[in-house]
Amino acid sequence: MMPLSMANSNEKVMIFKTGGNSEVKKHLGDIGFVPGTVLSVISQHSGDVIVNLKESHLAITKDLAQKIIVNLVN
């Protein structure tokens, strides 16, 4: 397990859990970052992490990405 911020470009990962206070967890859930979801890391640029999540590209800050714990998917 590792924070999403540590994943490399082109890696596929599954969300294990999200951290932070209840407001942060709700925000992450509202935009699709929920445990069990598989996503692909597109790139990391200027501290932001860009992912492909449910057919959409989303950019999140490094701070938020550090609160998302993921496992690599083969």
N, CA, C, O and CB atoms as a CASP TS submission, in Angstrom:
PFRMAT TS
TARGET T0000
AUTHOR 0000-0000-0000
METHOD Language model
MODEL 1
PARENT N/A
ATOM      1  N   MET     1       0.846  -1.182   0.000  1.00  0.00           N
ATOM      2  CA  MET     1       0.000   0.000   0.000  1.00  0.00           C
ATOM      3  C   MET     1       0.885   1.236   0.000  1.00  0.00           C
ATOM      4  O   MET     1       1.993   1.234   0.537  1.00  0.00           O
ATOM      5  CB  MET     1      -0.959   0.003   1.219  1.00  0.00           C
ATOM      6  N   MET     2       0.368   2.290  -0.616  1.00  0.00           N
ATOM      7  CA  MET     2       1.098   3.551  -0.689  1.00  0.00           C
ATOM      8  C   MET     2       0.101   4.669  -0.968  1.00  0.00           C
ATOM      9  O   MET     2      -1.015   4.412  -1.419  1.00  0.00           O
ATOM     10  CB  MET     2       2.208   3.502  -1.788  1.00  0.00           C
ATOM     11  N   PRO     3       0.503   5.908  -0.700  1.00  0.00           N
ATOM     12  CA  PRO     3      -0.360   7.026  -1.078  1.00  0.00           C
ATOM     13  C   PRO     3      -0.398   7.160  -2.601  1.00  0.00           C
ATOM     14  O   PRO     3       0.579   6.841  -3.279  1.00  0.00           O
ATOM     15  CB  PRO     3       0.132   8.346  -0.427  1.00  0.00           C
ATOM     16  N   LEU     4      -1.498   7.619  -3.124  1.00  0.00           N
ATOM     17  CA  LEU     4      -1.629   7.840  -4.564  1.00  0.00           C
ATOM     18  C   LEU     4      -0.530   8.761  -5.084  1.00  0.00           C
ATOM     19  O   LEU     4      -0.104   8.631  -6.231  1.00  0.00           O
ATOM     20  CB  LEU     4      -3.006   8.430  -4.890  1.00  0.00           C
ATOM     21  N   SER     5      -0.074   9.676  -4.262  1.00  0.00           N
ATOM     22  CA  SER     5       0.977  10.615  -4.674  1.00  0.00           C
ATOM     23  C   SER     5       2.286   9.911  -5.009  1.00  0.00           C
ATOM     24  O   SER     5       3.140  10.495  -5.676  1.00  0.00           O
ATOM     25  CB  SER     5       1.219  11.639  -3.579  1.00  0.00           C
ATOM     26  N   MET     6       2.467   8.661  -4.558  1.00  0.00           N
ATOM     27  CA  MET     6       3.693   7.905  -4.821  1.00  0.00           C
ATOM     28  C   MET     6       3.590   7.019  -6.065  1.00  0.00           C
ATOM     29  O   MET     6       4.593   6.454  -6.502  1.00  0.00           O
ATOM     30  CB  MET     6       4.034   7.050  -3.619  1.00  0.00           C
ATOM     31  N   ALA     7       2.405   6.890  -6.633  1.00  0.00           N
ATOM     32  CA  ALA     7       2.225   6.045  -7.814  1.00  0.00           C
ATOM     33  C   ALA     7       2.864   6.709  -9.031  1.00  0.00           C
ATOM     34  O   ALA     7       2.884   7.934  -9.153  1.00  0.00           O
ATOM     35  CB  ALA     7       0.721   5.774  -8.073  1.00  0.00           C
ATOM     36  N   ASN     8       3.380   5.880  -9.918  1.00  0.00           N
ATOM     37  CA  ASN     8       4.021   6.370 -11.134  1.00  0.00           C
ATOM     38  C   ASN     8       3.028   6.494 -12.273  1.00  0.00           C
ATOM     39  O   ASN     8       1.955   5.891 -12.247  1.00  0.00           O
ATOM     40  CB  ASN     8       5.160   5.451 -11.539  1.00  0.00           C
ATOM     41  N   SER     9       3.394   7.278 -13.266  1.00  0.00           N
ATOM     42  CA  SER     9       2.572   7.404 -14.469  1.00  0.00           C
ATOM     43  C   SER     9       2.358   6.030 -15.087  1.00  0.00           C
ATOM     44  O   SER     9       3.245   5.177 -15.051  1.00  0.00           O
ATOM     45  CB  SER     9       3.230   8.365 -15.492  1.00  0.00           C
ATOM     46  N   ASN    10       1.187   5.825 -15.647  1.00  0.00           N
ATOM     47  CA  ASN    10       0.787   4.590 -16.326  1.00  0.00           C
ATOM     48  C   ASN    10       0.571   3.405 -15.386  1.00  0.00           C
ATOM     49  O   ASN    10       0.420   2.276 -15.854  1.00  0.00           O
ATOM     50  CB  ASN    10       1.821   4.224 -17.340  1.00  0.00           C
ATOM     51  N   GLU    11       0.552   3.634 -14.077  1.00  0.00           N
ATOM     52  CA  GLU    11       0.245   2.548 -13.149  1.00  0.00           C
ATOM     53  C   GLU    11      -1.259   2.500 -12.894  1.00  0.00           C
ATOM     54  O   GLU    11      -1.927   3.530 -12.802  1.00  0.00           O
ATOM     55  CB  GLU    11       1.020   2.723 -11.817  1.00  0.00           C
ATOM     56  N   LYS    12      -1.767   1.286 -12.783  1.00  0.00           N
ATOM     57  CA  LYS    12      -3.172   1.077 -12.437  1.00  0.00           C
ATOM     58  C   LYS    12      -3.206   0.719 -10.960  1.00  0.00           C
ATOM     59  O   LYS    12      -2.459  -0.147 -10.505  1.00  0.00           O
ATOM     60  CB  LYS    12      -3.844  -0.049 -13.327  1.00  0.00           C
ATOM     61  N   VAL    13      -4.077   1.391 -10.216  1.00  0.00           N
ATOM     62  CA  VAL    13      -4.167   1.178  -8.777  1.00  0.00           C
ATOM     63  C   VAL    13      -5.625   1.043  -8.347  1.00  0.00           C
ATOM     64  O   VAL    13      -6.540   1.486  -9.040  1.00  0.00           O
ATOM     65  CB  VAL    13      -3.490   2.331  -8.019  1.00  0.00           C
ATOM     66  N   MET    14      -5.816   0.419  -7.184  1.00  0.00           N
ATOM     67  CA  MET    14      -7.146   0.328  -6.581  1.00  0.00           C
ATOM     68  C   MET    14      -7.113   1.072  -5.257  1.00  0.00           C
ATOM     69  O   MET    14      -6.182   0.916  -4.467  1.00  0.00           O
ATOM     70  CB  MET    14      -7.587  -1.164  -6.379  1.00  0.00           C
ATOM     71  N   ILE    15      -8.133   1.878  -5.025  1.00  0.00           N
ATOM     72  CA  ILE    15      -8.211   2.643  -3.783  1.00  0.00           C
ATOM     73  C   ILE    15      -8.517   1.696  -2.626  1.00  0.00           C
ATOM     74  O   ILE    15      -9.492   0.946  -2.663  1.00  0.00           O
ATOM     75  CB  ILE    15      -9.290   3.760  -3.883  1.00  0.00           C
ATOM     76  N   PHE    16      -7.668   1.743  -1.599  1.00  0.00           N
ATOM     77  CA  PHE    16      -7.852   0.934  -0.399  1.00  0.00           C
ATOM     78  C   PHE    16      -8.651   1.711   0.645  1.00  0.00           C
ATOM     79  O   PHE    16      -9.608   1.193   1.220  1.00  0.00           O
ATOM     80  CB  PHE    16      -6.488   0.501   0.179  1.00  0.00           C
ATOM     81  N   LYS    17      -8.246   2.963   0.882  1.00  0.00           N
ATOM     82  CA  LYS    17      -8.974   3.809   1.827  1.00  0.00           C
ATOM     83  C   LYS    17      -8.612   5.266   1.574  1.00  0.00           C
ATOM     84  O   LYS    17      -7.619   5.575   0.915  1.00  0.00           O
ATOM     85  CB  LYS    17      -8.656   3.411   3.298  1.00  0.00           C
ATOM     86  N   THR    18      -9.439   6.147   2.112  1.00  0.00           N
ATOM     87  CA  THR    18      -9.152   7.579   2.057  1.00  0.00           C
ATOM     88  C   THR    18      -9.000   8.089   3.480  1.00  0.00           C
ATOM     89  O   THR    18      -9.634   7.584   4.406  1.00  0.00           O
ATOM     90  CB  THR    18     -10.274   8.359   1.297  1.00  0.00           C
ATOM     91  N   GLY    19      -8.157   9.090   3.641  1.00  0.00           N
ATOM     92  CA  GLY    19      -7.910   9.660   4.957  1.00  0.00           C
ATOM     93  C   GLY    19      -8.361  11.102   5.024  1.00  0.00           C
ATOM     94  O   GLY    19      -9.006  11.615   4.109  1.00  0.00           O
ATOM     95  N   GLY    20      -8.013  11.741   6.114  1.00  0.00           N
ATOM     96  CA  GLY    20      -8.415  13.125   6.320  1.00  0.00           C
ATOM     97  C   GLY    20      -9.658  13.205   7.183  1.00  0.00           C
ATOM     98  O   GLY    20     -10.196  12.193   7.632  1.00  0.00           O
ATOM     99  N   ASN    21     -10.101  14.432   7.404  1.00  0.00           N
ATOM    100  CA  ASN    21     -11.304  14.616   8.221  1.00  0.00           C
ATOM    101  C   ASN    21     -12.553  14.243   7.418  1.00  0.00           C
ATOM    102  O   ASN    21     -12.457  13.926   6.233  1.00  0.00           O
ATOM    103  CB  ASN    21     -11.403  16.079   8.724  1.00  0.00           C
ATOM    104  N   SER    22     -13.696  14.281   8.047  1.00  0.00           N
ATOM    105  CA  SER    22     -14.930  13.845   7.391  1.00  0.00           C
ATOM    106  C   SER    22     -15.253  14.693   6.165  1.00  0.00           C
ATOM    107  O   SER    22     -15.809  14.182   5.193  1.00  0.00           O
ATOM    108  CB  SER    22     -16.092  13.898   8.372  1.00  0.00           C
ATOM    109  N   GLU    23     -14.916  15.972   6.197  1.00  0.00           N
ATOM    110  CA  GLU    23     -15.168  16.847   5.048  1.00  0.00           C
ATOM    111  C   GLU    23     -14.316  16.424   3.847  1.00  0.00           C
ATOM    112  O   GLU    23     -14.803  16.390   2.717  1.00  0.00           O
ATOM    113  CB  GLU    23     -14.877  18.320   5.417  1.00  0.00           C
ATOM    114  N   VAL    24     -13.058  16.106   4.094  1.00  0.00           N
ATOM    115  CA  VAL    24     -12.156  15.662   3.020  1.00  0.00           C
ATOM    116  C   VAL    24     -12.634  14.331   2.452  1.00  0.00           C
ATOM    117  O   VAL    24     -12.679  14.156   1.234  1.00  0.00           O
ATOM    118  CB  VAL    24     -10.698  15.532   3.542  1.00  0.00           C
ATOM    119  N   LYS    25     -12.992  13.391   3.326  1.00  0.00           N
ATOM    120  CA  LYS    25     -13.473  12.090   2.866  1.00  0.00           C
ATOM    121  C   LYS    25     -14.742  12.233   2.032  1.00  0.00           C
ATOM    122  O   LYS    25     -14.902  11.552   1.019  1.00  0.00           O
ATOM    123  CB  LYS    25     -13.731  11.168   4.058  1.00  0.00           C
ATOM    124  N   LYS    26     -15.639  13.115   2.454  1.00  0.00           N
ATOM    125  CA  LYS    26     -16.873  13.340   1.692  1.00  0.00           C
ATOM    126  C   LYS    26     -16.551  13.925   0.333  1.00  0.00           C
ATOM    127  O   LYS    26     -17.109  13.489  -0.675  1.00  0.00           O
ATOM    128  CB  LYS    26     -17.828  14.273   2.457  1.00  0.00           C
ATOM    129  N   HIS    27     -15.659  14.907   0.287  1.00  0.00           N
ATOM    130  CA  HIS    27     -15.273  15.522  -0.985  1.00  0.00           C
ATOM    131  C   HIS    27     -14.675  14.473  -1.925  1.00  0.00           C
ATOM    132  O   HIS    27     -15.051  14.402  -3.095  1.00  0.00           O
ATOM    133  CB  HIS    27     -14.261  16.669  -0.748  1.00  0.00           C
ATOM    134  N   LEU    28     -13.750  13.662  -1.417  1.00  0.00           N
ATOM    135  CA  LEU    28     -13.136  12.629  -2.251  1.00  0.00           C
ATOM    136  C   LEU    28     -14.181  11.636  -2.753  1.00  0.00           C
ATOM    137  O   LEU    28     -14.154  11.236  -3.917  1.00  0.00           O
ATOM    138  CB  LEU    28     -12.042  11.892  -1.470  1.00  0.00           C
ATOM    139  N   GLY    29     -15.095  11.242  -1.878  1.00  0.00           N
ATOM    140  CA  GLY    29     -16.165  10.333  -2.285  1.00  0.00           C
ATOM    141  C   GLY    29     -17.070  10.943  -3.340  1.00  0.00           C
ATOM    142  O   GLY    29     -17.486  10.263  -4.278  1.00  0.00           O
ATOM    143  N   ASP    30     -17.375  12.224  -3.185  1.00  0.00           N
ATOM    144  CA  ASP    30     -18.249  12.914  -4.138  1.00  0.00           C
ATOM    145  C   ASP    30     -17.654  12.962  -5.540  1.00  0.00           C
ATOM    146  O   ASP    30     -18.392  12.964  -6.526  1.00  0.00           O
ATOM    147  CB  ASP    30     -18.528  14.325  -3.657  1.00  0.00           C
ATOM    148  N   ILE    31     -16.322  13.000  -5.639  1.00  0.00           N
ATOM    149  CA  ILE    31     -15.700  13.063  -6.967  1.00  0.00           C
ATOM    150  C   ILE    31     -15.232  11.687  -7.452  1.00  0.00           C
ATOM    151  O   ILE    31     -14.561  11.583  -8.478  1.00  0.00           O
ATOM    152  CB  ILE    31     -14.516  14.029  -6.943  1.00  0.00           C
ATOM    153  N   GLY    32     -15.589  10.630  -6.708  1.00  0.00           N
ATOM    154  CA  GLY    32     -15.362   9.273  -7.190  1.00  0.00           C
ATOM    155  C   GLY    32     -14.229   8.495  -6.560  1.00  0.00           C
ATOM    156  O   GLY    32     -13.986   7.350  -6.940  1.00  0.00           O
ATOM    157  N   PHE    33     -13.529   9.086  -5.605  1.00  0.00           N
ATOM    158  CA  PHE    33     -12.423   8.395  -4.945  1.00  0.00           C
ATOM    159  C   PHE    33     -12.948   7.617  -3.739  1.00  0.00           C
ATOM    160  O   PHE    33     -12.913   8.101  -2.608  1.00  0.00           O
ATOM    161  CB  PHE    33     -11.325   9.400  -4.509  1.00  0.00           C
ATOM    162  N   VAL    34     -13.437   6.402  -4.003  1.00  0.00           N
ATOM    163  CA  VAL    34     -13.986   5.559  -2.946  1.00  0.00           C
ATOM    164  C   VAL    34     -13.256   4.216  -2.941  1.00  0.00           C
ATOM    165  O   VAL    34     -12.798   3.758  -3.987  1.00  0.00           O
ATOM    166  CB  VAL    34     -15.517   5.355  -3.138  1.00  0.00           C
ATOM    167  N   PRO    35     -13.145   3.581  -1.772  1.00  0.00           N
ATOM    168  CA  PRO    35     -12.465   2.288  -1.697  1.00  0.00           C
ATOM    169  C   PRO    35     -13.037   1.284  -2.696  1.00  0.00           C
ATOM    170  O   PRO    35     -14.250   1.192  -2.885  1.00  0.00           O
ATOM    171  CB  PRO    35     -12.565   1.725  -0.286  1.00  0.00           C
ATOM    172  N   GLY    36     -12.129   0.534  -3.330  1.00  0.00           N
ATOM    173  CA  GLY    36     -12.521  -0.465  -4.319  1.00  0.00           C
ATOM    174  C   GLY    36     -12.485   0.036  -5.746  1.00  0.00           C
ATOM    175  O   GLY    36     -12.529  -0.765  -6.680  1.00  0.00           O
ATOM    176  N   THR    37     -12.405   1.338  -5.937  1.00  0.00           N
ATOM    177  CA  THR    37     -12.369   1.917  -7.277  1.00  0.00           C
ATOM    178  C   THR    37     -10.982   1.744  -7.887  1.00  0.00           C
ATOM    179  O   THR    37      -9.968   1.994  -7.234  1.00  0.00           O
ATOM    180  CB  THR    37     -12.758   3.410  -7.237  1.00  0.00           C
ATOM    181  N   VAL    38     -10.951   1.312  -9.148  1.00  0.00           N
ATOM    182  CA  VAL    38      -9.694   1.175  -9.883  1.00  0.00           C
ATOM    183  C   VAL    38      -9.524   2.407 -10.764  1.00  0.00           C
ATOM    184  O   VAL    38     -10.467   2.856 -11.416  1.00  0.00           O
ATOM    185  CB  VAL    38      -9.669  -0.141 -10.740  1.00  0.00           C
ATOM    186  N   LEU    39      -8.305   2.945 -10.771  1.00  0.00           N
ATOM    187  CA  LEU    39      -8.003   4.107 -11.605  1.00  0.00           C
ATOM    188  C   LEU    39      -6.603   3.977 -12.166  1.00  0.00           C
ATOM    189  O   LEU    39      -5.799   3.179 -11.683  1.00  0.00           O
ATOM    190  CB  LEU    39      -8.146   5.418 -10.804  1.00  0.00           C
ATOM    191  N   SER    40      -6.314   4.769 -13.194  1.00  0.00           N
ATOM    192  CA  SER    40      -4.983   4.794 -13.798  1.00  0.00           C
ATOM    193  C   SER    40      -4.365   6.155 -13.572  1.00  0.00           C
ATOM    194  O   SER    40      -5.027   7.183 -13.715  1.00  0.00           O
ATOM    195  CB  SER    40      -5.044   4.466 -15.311  1.00  0.00           C
ATOM    196  N   VAL    41      -3.090   6.156 -13.219  1.00  0.00           N
ATOM    197  CA  VAL    41      -2.360   7.411 -13.061  1.00  0.00           C
ATOM    198  C   VAL    41      -1.888   7.838 -14.443  1.00  0.00           C
ATOM    199  O   VAL    41      -1.158   7.102 -15.107  1.00  0.00           O
ATOM    200  CB  VAL    41      -1.150   7.261 -12.059  1.00  0.00           C
ATOM    201  N   ILE    42      -2.299   9.019 -14.876  1.00  0.00           N
ATOM    202  CA  ILE    42      -1.895   9.539 -16.181  1.00  0.00           C
ATOM    203  C   ILE    42      -0.541  10.221 -16.054  1.00  0.00           C
ATOM    204  O   ILE    42       0.387   9.916 -16.803  1.00  0.00           O
ATOM    205  CB  ILE    42      -2.953  10.526 -16.741  1.00  0.00           C
ATOM    206  N   SER    43      -0.431  11.139 -15.110  1.00  0.00           N
ATOM    207  CA  SER    43       0.842  11.839 -14.912  1.00  0.00           C
ATOM    208  C   SER    43       0.812  12.597 -13.599  1.00  0.00           C
ATOM    209  O   SER    43      -0.223  12.727 -12.944  1.00  0.00           O
ATOM    210  CB  SER    43       1.134  12.805 -16.083  1.00  0.00           C
ATOM    211  N   GLN    44       1.980  13.088 -13.243  1.00  0.00           N
ATOM    212  CA  GLN    44       2.107  13.998 -12.111  1.00  0.00           C
ATOM    213  C   GLN    44       2.773  15.248 -12.659  1.00  0.00           C
ATOM    214  O   GLN    44       3.833  15.174 -13.280  1.00  0.00           O
ATOM    215  CB  GLN    44       2.933  13.360 -10.912  1.00  0.00           C
ATOM    216  N   HIS    45       2.150  16.393 -12.427  1.00  0.00           N
ATOM    217  CA  HIS    45       2.633  17.633 -13.020  1.00  0.00           C
ATOM    218  C   HIS    45       2.524  18.763 -12.002  1.00  0.00           C
ATOM    219  O   HIS    45       1.435  19.059 -11.509  1.00  0.00           O
ATOM    220  CB  HIS    45       1.841  17.974 -14.304  1.00  0.00           C
ATOM    221  N   SER    46       3.629  19.378 -11.697  1.00  0.00           N
ATOM    222  CA  SER    46       3.672  20.513 -10.764  1.00  0.00           C
ATOM    223  C   SER    46       3.016  20.187  -9.421  1.00  0.00           C
ATOM    224  O   SER    46       2.367  21.040  -8.815  1.00  0.00           O
ATOM    225  CB  SER    46       2.985  21.725 -11.387  1.00  0.00           C
ATOM    226  N   GLY    47       3.190  18.956  -8.970  1.00  0.00           N
ATOM    227  CA  GLY    47       2.622  18.566  -7.687  1.00  0.00           C
ATOM    228  C   GLY    47       1.230  17.979  -7.778  1.00  0.00           C
ATOM    229  O   GLY    47       0.793  17.288  -6.858  1.00  0.00           O
ATOM    230  N   ASP    48       0.518  18.242  -8.875  1.00  0.00           N
ATOM    231  CA  ASP    48      -0.812  17.670  -9.054  1.00  0.00           C
ATOM    232  C   ASP    48      -0.699  16.256  -9.615  1.00  0.00           C
ATOM    233  O   ASP    48       0.251  15.935 -10.329  1.00  0.00           O
ATOM    234  CB  ASP    48      -1.669  18.556  -9.984  1.00  0.00           C
ATOM    235  N   VAL    49      -1.668  15.427  -9.290  1.00  0.00           N
ATOM    236  CA  VAL    49      -1.731  14.071  -9.821  1.00  0.00           C
ATOM    237  C   VAL    49      -2.939  14.011 -10.749  1.00  0.00           C
ATOM    238  O   VAL    49      -4.055  14.352 -10.355  1.00  0.00           O
ATOM    239  CB  VAL    49      -1.829  12.995  -8.668  1.00  0.00           C
ATOM    240  N   ILE    50      -2.708  13.574 -11.983  1.00  0.00           N
ATOM    241  CA  ILE    50      -3.780  13.470 -12.967  1.00  0.00           C
ATOM    242  C   ILE    50      -4.090  11.993 -13.161  1.00  0.00           C
ATOM    243  O   ILE    50      -3.203  11.192 -13.453  1.00  0.00           O
ATOM    244  CB  ILE    50      -3.387  14.153 -14.324  1.00  0.00           C
ATOM    245  N   VAL    51      -5.365  11.646 -12.994  1.00  0.00           N
ATOM    246  CA  VAL    51      -5.778  10.247 -13.080  1.00  0.00           C
ATOM    247  C   VAL    51      -6.925  10.081 -14.066  1.00  0.00           C
ATOM    248  O   VAL    51      -7.644  11.029 -14.381  1.00  0.00           O
ATOM    249  CB  VAL    51      -6.188   9.722 -11.700  1.00  0.00           C
ATOM    250  N   ASN    52      -7.073   8.856 -14.543  1.00  0.00           N
ATOM    251  CA  ASN    52      -8.223   8.476 -15.346  1.00  0.00           C
ATOM    252  C   ASN    52      -9.128   7.674 -14.421  1.00  0.00           C
ATOM    253  O   ASN    52      -8.789   6.565 -14.008  1.00  0.00           O
ATOM    254  CB  ASN    52      -7.807   7.651 -16.638  1.00  0.00           C
ATOM    255  N   LEU    53     -10.266   8.240 -14.107  1.00  0.00           N
ATOM    256  CA  LEU    53     -11.207   7.644 -13.162  1.00  0.00           C
ATOM    257  C   LEU    53     -12.583   7.610 -13.806  1.00  0.00           C
ATOM    258  O   LEU    53     -13.177   8.654 -14.076  1.00  0.00           O
ATOM    259  CB  LEU    53     -11.240   8.435 -11.819  1.00  0.00           C
ATOM    260  N   LYS    54     -13.086   6.409 -14.051  1.00  0.00           N
ATOM    261  CA  LYS    54     -14.420   6.243 -14.644  1.00  0.00           C
ATOM    262  C   LYS    54     -14.564   7.053 -15.929  1.00  0.00           C
ATOM    263  O   LYS    54     -15.509   7.826 -16.083  1.00  0.00           O
ATOM    264  CB  LYS    54     -15.504   6.661 -13.643  1.00  0.00           C
ATOM    265  N   GLU    55     -13.623   6.870 -16.846  1.00  0.00           N
ATOM    266  CA  GLU    55     -13.660   7.502 -18.170  1.00  0.00           C
ATOM    267  C   GLU    55     -13.471   9.018 -18.141  1.00  0.00           C
ATOM    268  O   GLU    55     -13.749   9.688 -19.136  1.00  0.00           O
ATOM    269  CB  GLU    55     -14.964   7.187 -18.835  1.00  0.00           C
ATOM    270  N   SER    56     -13.011   9.562 -17.038  1.00  0.00           N
ATOM    271  CA  SER    56     -12.755  11.001 -16.932  1.00  0.00           C
ATOM    272  C   SER    56     -11.342  11.237 -16.426  1.00  0.00           C
ATOM    273  O   SER    56     -10.818  10.463 -15.624  1.00  0.00           O
ATOM    274  CB  SER    56     -13.785  11.680 -15.995  1.00  0.00           C
ATOM    275  N   HIS    57     -10.734  12.310 -16.902  1.00  0.00           N
ATOM    276  CA  HIS    57      -9.439  12.728 -16.367  1.00  0.00           C
ATOM    277  C   HIS    57      -9.693  13.734 -15.256  1.00  0.00           C
ATOM    278  O   HIS    57     -10.407  14.718 -15.447  1.00  0.00           O
ATOM    279  CB  HIS    57      -8.523  13.339 -17.484  1.00  0.00           C
ATOM    280  N   LEU    58      -9.104  13.479 -14.097  1.00  0.00           N
ATOM    281  CA  LEU    58      -9.244  14.371 -12.953  1.00  0.00           C
ATOM    282  C   LEU    58      -7.867  14.744 -12.442  1.00  0.00           C
ATOM    283  O   LEU    58      -6.961  13.910 -12.426  1.00  0.00           O
ATOM    284  CB  LEU    58     -10.084  13.718 -11.833  1.00  0.00           C
ATOM    285  N   ALA    59      -7.705  15.982 -12.028  1.00  0.00           N
ATOM    286  CA  ALA    59      -6.457  16.427 -11.404  1.00  0.00           C
ATOM    287  C   ALA    59      -6.757  16.751  -9.949  1.00  0.00           C
ATOM    288  O   ALA    59      -7.717  17.455  -9.634  1.00  0.00           O
ATOM    289  CB  ALA    59      -5.846  17.672 -12.150  1.00  0.00           C
ATOM    290  N   ILE    60      -5.912  16.220  -9.069  1.00  0.00           N
ATOM    291  CA  ILE    60      -6.043  16.541  -7.650  1.00  0.00           C
ATOM    292  C   ILE    60      -4.690  16.993  -7.129  1.00  0.00           C
ATOM    293  O   ILE    60      -3.648  16.654  -7.689  1.00  0.00           O
ATOM    294  CB  ILE    60      -6.573  15.321  -6.838  1.00  0.00           C
ATOM    295  N   THR    61      -4.720  17.749  -6.071  1.00  0.00           N
ATOM    296  CA  THR    61      -3.474  18.254  -5.497  1.00  0.00           C
ATOM    297  C   THR    61      -2.683  17.120  -4.850  1.00  0.00           C
ATOM    298  O   THR    61      -3.232  16.076  -4.496  1.00  0.00           O
ATOM    299  CB  THR    61      -3.764  19.358  -4.464  1.00  0.00           C
ATOM    300  N   LYS    62      -1.392  17.351  -4.708  1.00  0.00           N
ATOM    301  CA  LYS    62      -0.539  16.358  -4.050  1.00  0.00           C
ATOM    302  C   LYS    62      -1.022  16.109  -2.626  1.00  0.00           C
ATOM    303  O   LYS    62      -0.982  14.976  -2.146  1.00  0.00           O
ATOM    304  CB  LYS    62       0.935  16.821  -4.044  1.00  0.00           C
ATOM    305  N   ASP    63      -1.479  17.161  -1.946  1.00  0.00           N
ATOM    306  CA  ASP    63      -1.973  17.025  -0.577  1.00  0.00           C
ATOM    307  C   ASP    63      -3.146  16.044  -0.512  1.00  0.00           C
ATOM    308  O   ASP    63      -3.188  15.183   0.367  1.00  0.00           O
ATOM    309  CB  ASP    63      -2.396  18.395  -0.024  1.00  0.00           C
ATOM    310  N   LEU    64      -4.097  16.172  -1.440  1.00  0.00           N
ATOM    311  CA  LEU    64      -5.225  15.236  -1.466  1.00  0.00           C
ATOM    312  C   LEU    64      -4.761  13.839  -1.859  1.00  0.00           C
ATOM    313  O   LEU    64      -5.223  12.847  -1.296  1.00  0.00           O
ATOM    314  CB  LEU    64      -6.310  15.726  -2.440  1.00  0.00           C
ATOM    315  N   ALA    65      -3.847  13.760  -2.825  1.00  0.00           N
ATOM    316  CA  ALA    65      -3.353  12.459  -3.288  1.00  0.00           C
ATOM    317  C   ALA    65      -2.657  11.698  -2.163  1.00  0.00           C
ATOM    318  O   ALA    65      -2.661  10.467  -2.150  1.00  0.00           O
ATOM    319  CB  ALA    65      -2.389  12.644  -4.468  1.00  0.00           C
ATOM    320  N   GLN    66      -2.066  12.420  -1.227  1.00  0.00           N
ATOM    321  CA  GLN    66      -1.412  11.768  -0.095  1.00  0.00           C
ATOM    322  C   GLN    66      -2.424  11.156   0.870  1.00  0.00           C
ATOM    323  O   GLN    66      -2.064  10.301   1.679  1.00  0.00           O
ATOM    324  CB  GLN    66      -0.531  12.763   0.643  1.00  0.00           C
ATOM    325  N   LYS    67      -3.665  11.577   0.795  1.00  0.00           N
ATOM    326  CA  LYS    67      -4.712  11.067   1.681  1.00  0.00           C
ATOM    327  C   LYS    67      -5.427   9.850   1.091  1.00  0.00           C
ATOM    328  O   LYS    67      -6.289   9.260   1.743  1.00  0.00           O
ATOM    329  CB  LYS    67      -5.723  12.165   1.974  1.00  0.00           C
ATOM    330  N   ILE    68      -5.072   9.474  -0.142  1.00  0.00           N
ATOM    331  CA  ILE    68      -5.700   8.335  -0.813  1.00  0.00           C
ATOM    332  C   ILE    68      -4.696   7.182  -0.826  1.00  0.00           C
ATOM    333  O   ILE    68      -3.655   7.263  -1.477  1.00  0.00           O
ATOM    334  CB  ILE    68      -6.159   8.709  -2.275  1.00  0.00           C
ATOM    335  N   ILE    69      -5.016   6.119  -0.110  1.00  0.00           N
ATOM    336  CA  ILE    69      -4.123   4.963  -0.009  1.00  0.00           C
ATOM    337  C   ILE    69      -4.556   3.929  -1.052  1.00  0.00           C
ATOM    338  O   ILE    69      -5.728   3.558  -1.131  1.00  0.00           O
ATOM    339  CB  ILE    69      -4.145   4.347   1.441  1.00  0.00           C
ATOM    340  N   VAL    70      -3.585   3.472  -1.852  1.00  0.00           N
ATOM    341  CA  VAL    70      -3.888   2.586  -2.974  1.00  0.00           C
ATOM    342  C   VAL    70      -3.002   1.342  -2.958  1.00  0.00           C
ATOM    343  O   VAL    70      -1.964   1.301  -2.297  1.00  0.00           O
ATOM    344  CB  VAL    70      -3.719   3.331  -4.298  1.00  0.00           C
ATOM    345  N   ASN    71      -3.442   0.337  -3.701  1.00  0.00           N
ATOM    346  CA  ASN    71      -2.665  -0.874  -3.977  1.00  0.00           C
ATOM    347  C   ASN    71      -2.475  -0.962  -5.484  1.00  0.00           C
ATOM    348  O   ASN    71      -3.369  -0.590  -6.244  1.00  0.00           O
ATOM    349  CB  ASN    71      -3.376  -2.167  -3.414  1.00  0.00           C
ATOM    350  N   LEU    72      -1.317  -1.450  -5.922  1.00  0.00           N
ATOM    351  CA  LEU    72      -1.089  -1.665  -7.347  1.00  0.00           C
ATOM    352  C   LEU    72      -1.971  -2.792  -7.850  1.00  0.00           C
ATOM    353  O   LEU    72      -2.216  -3.766  -7.138  1.00  0.00           O
ATOM    354  CB  LEU    72       0.391  -1.978  -7.622  1.00  0.00           C
ATOM    355  N   VAL    73      -2.451  -2.658  -9.087  1.00  0.00           N
ATOM    356  CA  VAL    73      -3.252  -3.681  -9.747  1.00  0.00           C
ATOM    357  C   VAL    73      -2.431  -4.192 -10.925  1.00  0.00           C
ATOM    358  O   VAL    73      -1.884  -3.400 -11.692  1.00  0.00           O
ATOM    359  CB  VAL    73      -4.657  -3.121 -10.213  1.00  0.00           C
ATOM    360  N   ASN    74      -2.346  -5.502 -11.068  1.00  0.00           N
ATOM    361  CA  ASN    74      -1.571  -6.070 -12.188  1.00  0.00           C
ATOM    362  C   ASN    74      -2.353  -6.038 -13.469  1.00  0.00           C
ATOM    363  O   ASN    74      -1.855  -6.475 -14.507  1.00  0.00           O
ATOM    364  CB  ASN    74      -1.153  -7.500 -11.887  1.00  0.00           C
TER
END
